[in-house]
């Protein structure tokens, strides 16, 4: 469905950042701004970033 364009380190960082942002809903200021964390979390779990596709970037190693 989506081309894999997110590498392993990028994926791990995205998932961590997404979880930290989502935790803002339950801990800390308790605002819904933490829902922004869904974006990096989902792109990290799917290993595909639509913005990378538009710009033509990829952090995934080249497979030969």
C-alpha positions, 0 to 999 in steps of 0.5 A: 500500500505505502512504500517503506521510506522510514529506516529503523532508527527513524522508526524507533525515534518516531515511536518514542516521540509519539508515545511521549506526546500521547502521554501528555494527554494523561500526565502533565498539562492534560490537554488534547495537544498530545494527540499530535503524537499519533502522527509520528507514532503511526508513521513509525509503526507503518514505516512510511511517511507521506511527507517523505514521499512528497519530498522524495526522501528516504531514511531506509537503506537501499536494497540491492 
